[in-house]
């Protein structure tokens, strides 16, 4: 079976090019590079009012090359209520915390302004 070297999907033998990546398929996938292990603490930088806004903020950070972790503020409550009204914490590597805070500052200011209205 041929594989796409980009997305690593498997295809039937008659397929020659990955329809998504537009890359020629190969008989065997190359070994994935070993992920680098990072021994650095995560830091809480913001709390979003709900999961949707947290995902939006995470996307903005990722556009700037900052990976983040989203954590529900109360995981036990997730079984009993909708996620649209659950707070969600955003964590980043300590070395990227200041840059992440600067990137999210305008959104946090808007959120603070809206809560005062």
N, C-alpha and C positions, 0 to 999 in steps of 0.2 A: 504494500500500500504506500502511495506517495504522501509526503507531508510538506506543509508550508514551513520554510525555515524562519519566517517572521512571526506568525501567530501560532505556529506549532499544531495546527489542526490537521486531521487525517482526512484523506479523500479517497474516492474510488479510483481504480487504476486508469480509467479513461480520462480523468481530469488531469490537465497538464499545468495549469496556472491557477493560483489561489484567486478566487473571485473577489475577495475582500482586499487582499494586499497587492494584487497584480504582480506577484512574484512567481517565478518558475518553481515547481515542486521538486523535491529531492527524495531519493529512495530511503535515506536514513536521516534522522534529525541530528544536528550537531549537539554535543553536550552543552548543557546550559552552564554559563559561567557561575562559579561559586559566589553566592551572595556574601558581601562583606558584612562582618559582624560589627555592630557599633556598640561600644561600651560607654554609653553616655545617657544620663538620666533624661526622662521626659519631664516637661514643665507645663503646668496649666497656664494658658494665656488668655482664655476667654470662655464665657459660658453663653451659648446661644439659647434663645427662648424656646426653640423647638428643633426637631431633627432636620427639617427642610432648610432652615436658615443655616444650621451647622454644616450641612452638605454644601450649601452655596459658598460659605466661607472657606471650607476645605478646598473647594475647587479653585477659589481665588489664590489661596496659598500655594496649591500645586502648580498653578500657572507661573508662579514666581520661583518654582523649584524647591518649595518647602513641603516636605511630607508631614502629615499630621495624623493623629489618632483621635477619633471621636468616641466619647464615652458618655453613656446615659447617666444623668445625675442620680436617678433612682431606678435601677434595673428591675427591682422587685415590682415596682408599680407598672412596668410595661405590660404585664399580663392583664391588668385591669383597666387600662385607659389607652386612648389613642396616642400615637407618638407625636402628633402635631402639637400637643400641648405639654410635652415633656422637655425639660431643659436638657441641654447636651453640652458637655465640656469638651474643649478643644485643647489637645496637648501636642507639643512639638519638642524637638531636641533642644536641650538647654542652649547650645551654641547658636540656634536659629530663633530663639525666643524674642529677642529685641526687634529683629527684622520683621518677624511675624506680627508682633504687636503694632508696629508702624504701619504695616499693610492693612491691618484690620481696624486701625484707629477711626477712620471715617465712618465705618459701619457701626462701631461701638458707640460713637458720638450720636449718630442718628437714632440708635436704639435707646440711649439714655434720654434724648430729647423727646422721643415719642412716649416714653413711660411717664414723663412729667406732665404730659398734656391731659 
